Amino acid sequence: MSNRRILVFPSAAELGPALARLVSSRSRQACNSDRQRFTLGLSGGSLVSLLSQELLALPNLDSSAWVVAFCDERLVPFNDAESTYGLYKNQLLSKMNIPDSGILAIDPSLPVEQCAEDYARKLSMNFPGESVPVFDLLLLGMGPDGHTCSLFPDHPLLEETSKTVAAISNSPKPPPQRVTMTLPVVNAARCVAFVSTGGSKAPVLKQVLEGGEGPILPAARVAPSQGELLWLLDEPAAAYLTIQVEKPTSGTQL
Ligand SMILES: O=C1O[C@H](COP(=O)(O)O)[C@@H](O)[C@H](O)[C@H]1O
């Protein structure tokens, strides 16, 4: 896996600024390319506060040409504490200069299957000419069970090949109803970066990154076909790894 890099920071406090530099550098690259815009997919969970805090600390971050979508979303009203969009709206998006038309959120008033179809339509309209949307950067998290987006171990959605967005009604992690990007979208991205911190992730990270006897977990199925794959970890999360990792310094290119 030559396009995979595993970067281990002493703590989340050191990882955070590097994550912000990654977003900012990929934004610059994309906005300066023929595409003239930066397409970013966000995940929920522990990423929300870390990313929000670090991006807002960057001086002069121009997000006027950003298109932001959500790698997965929980089917709850936006004012529910479980709404990923709601959390980002309060903590980050309301403080940036992204045009409203550049924020692609689900319609939580719809039944879950229709909500997934509606969200797939929104993605498709914003990626004209692409049968599978190709994002510049997808930021992913991973649960202690190895799930990423709302793709859970042993779930049939892992085998989805025709839809870009799928509905799930029986998520083992509450809330049960969610919509999620599928693996074809994740693996089409130009860059996918996982962010994983804390000792509770150490056992599953070993299984995902080093393999072994167990089943192939959802996060281990993320392997962008043309793009790069970055794992940004802190030392507690990386504690059980025996493979070679990078220990970044302030000069490390991301
Ligand atoms: O439920 C979810 O969990 C994953 C992992 O979250 P974390 O709090 O363990 O980092 C997250 O990436 C996903 O977006 C979310 O819906």
The ligand as an ORCA input file, in Angstrom:
! r2SCAN-3c Opt
* xyz 0 1
  O     -21.011      7.435     14.759
  C     -20.011      7.869     14.262
  O     -18.796      7.433     14.691
  C     -17.600      7.596     13.917
  C     -16.426      7.522     14.885
  O     -16.581      8.498     15.885
  P     -15.529      8.719     17.060
  O     -16.256      9.593     18.057
  O     -15.188      7.371     17.619
  O     -14.355      9.414     16.475
  C     -17.638      8.892     13.116
  O     -16.525      8.958     12.267
  C     -18.938      8.950     12.323
  O     -18.990     10.097     11.512
  C     -20.081      8.992     13.304
  O     -21.354      9.072     12.701
*
